[in-house]
């Protein structure tokens, strides 16, 4: 099976009231952990690559790792560019074999966001590739994304119809209170997503797939593993999983997960070296890290996304 686009995947997810996990990948062990979990649960999958991941691991290596995952699992897998920051970056990924790209011009004025997004959409559609766009700005820091709380903004539902119709984008990332990174909310606060905005957007865009970025839940067991073994992550708080489940039951068809993977890998490796300070074989500490990524992804697919058995 070749790499696929998200078109049919999102249609089924929208109609079925579940979401597809979009997991960021940076190396072989992360790809293996994610795809082994999805294979065990027969779940559709989006593997996404950021600009930072392409700089770190090289475009060609990442493409081949994902192609290997398709061969090994037989699953429908989308290869997606996460937060493409320019037409040139998106074009490079389209020309290089990606089946989906995101153009993030959300920091630009509304008219300029439309102009840039439409340019990417025209090129992508000519090459059989789908496009995700963003309207509204999420706070937080992750890879190339760095938006202060002061510069963040909720999506304005009254703008979504014009934006989608003028750009021709295939899915839309909106801002309803999620944020990038592990430090999403102040300690002691109770995070609450703006479901009123999501519901209003859904009314204005019936049947249209919505995307949530910044949706890691920051599992505290891995934060504790990091802090117990030399780390310093006080007050790391994520999005409550019950709210993500509710979003997946509505019009949200794609939920992005990155920070949780990093926490699982880093926490496992820190604990391994604390328990085995004399070890130095990368295979010995990357194997349990891969296993914990697999367990984390299984949990997300089964208990949060609801897409087990939907491949």
C-alpha positions, -999 to +999 in steps of 0.1 A: +000+000+000+014+034-009+012+065+013-023+080+013-039+114+017-062+122+046-093+128+025-111+094+030-096+091+065-111+123+077-145+116+061-148+084+080-136+100+112-161+129+109-190+105+102-178+081+129-172+106+157-135+098+163-102+115+155-070+103+138-037+107+158-011+129+141+022+119+158+054+138+152+084+117+142+121+125+145+139+091+144+135+054+138+126+044+173+097+069+174+084+058+140+086+021+152+069+027+185+040+047+169+034+023+140+037-009+160+010+004+183-012+014+154-007-020+137-016-039+169-049-019+171-055-017+133-057+021+135-052+047+107-023+070+112-008+103+104+030+106+108+040+142+107+073+159+103+082+194+114+107+218+098+130+210+128+127+173+122+136+177+086+167+197+096+176+171+123+170+138+105+171+147+068+141+146+045+152+115+026+158+095+058+124+104+072+106+095+039+123+061+038+115+054+075+078+061+069+078+041+037+093+012+057+065+016+082+039+013+054+056-019+043+058-034+078+023-025+089+002-025+058-017+004+073-031+035+056-005+062+066-004+099+057+030+116+056+023+152+067+043+184+070+036+200+103+037+238+105+052+246+071+062+282+073+064+291+036+053+282+002+089+270-005+089+246+024+056+231+014+066+228-022+098+210-012+077+184+008+051+181-020+079+175-045+096+151-021+068+127-016+046+140+012+009+134+008-002+162+031+012+196+041+003+223+065+009+259+057+009+279+088+004+316+080-017+322+111+006+349+123-001+370+092-031+393+087-063+376+076-060+386+039-023+376+037-030+342+054-056+336+027-032+346-001-003+324+011-026+295+019-043+296-015-009+296-033+000+264-014-034+248-021-032+254-058+002+238-061-006+209-037-039+200-054-022+200-088+001+173-074-026+152-056-016+165-021-040+178+006-035+210+026-041+219+062-043+256+071-046+275+104-068+303+116-061+317+150-028+315+169-019+290+196+005+300+223+035+280+233+069+269+221+077+238+201+103+234+173+099+264+150+067+276+167+071+303+193+040+323+201+037+343+234+004+343+253+000+379+245+002+372+208-021+342+208-057+345+197-088+323+195-102+315+161-130+338+151-159+316+139-173+344+117-141+342+096-139+305+089-163+303+059-146+330+040-112+316+048-120+280+036-139+291+005-112+315-006-083+292+001-097+258-008-079+242+021-088+206+030-088+209+068-085+237+093-065+240+125-083+262+150-074+278+183-098+269+212-074+269+241-047+243+234-011+253+232+022+240+221+047+223+244+045+208+279+038+241+298+003+248+285-014+262+316-004+278+349-001+254+379-033+253+399-055+263+370-082+240+355-077+239+317-109+243+297-111+242+260-135+266+242-161+241+229-184+270+222-160+282+195-156+246+181-194+242+180-199+275+162-171+267+137-187+233+131-221+249+124-205+272+098-185+244+082-207+214+083-189+182+074-155+199+073-125+184+092-112+204+121-077+200+135-064+205+171-027+214+176-010+215+210-030+186+223-005+167+243-019+158+277+016+157+294+014+123+312+026+129+347+042+095+351+068+106+325+072+141+340+079+123+373+105+100+357+123+130+344+121+150+376+131+120+398+162+115+376+178+149+374+152+168+354+135+200+363+099+203+349+078+218+377+042+227+367+041+209+334+003+206+327-014+194+296-048+192+280-072+170+300-079+138+280-116+139+286-118+172+268-098+157+239-122+128+238-151+152+236-135+171+208-129+139+188-166+130+191-175+163+174-159+177+142-122+173+152-108+147+129-070+152+136-054+156+170-017+164+171+006+147+196+043+155+200+053+166+235+039+134+251+062+113+228+092+134+238+083+130+275+079+092+272+113+089+255+132+113+277+117+100+309+125+064+300+161+071+290+167+092+322+154+064+344+174+038+325+207+057+331+198+063+367+194+025+372+222+015+349+249+042+350+275+018+335+256+011+303+265+028+270+249+007+242+222+029+225+201-002+218+198-009+255+182+024+264+164+031+231+146-003+233+126+006+265+121+041+252+105+027+220+084+003+241+070+032+262+062+052+231+043+022+218+023+019+251+016+057+251+003+056+215-019+026+222-035+045+251-041+076+229-056+055+201-079+035+224-088+059+251-086+094+236-089+093+198-113+064+195-098+052+161-088+016+171-101-008+145-108+020+119-080+013+095 
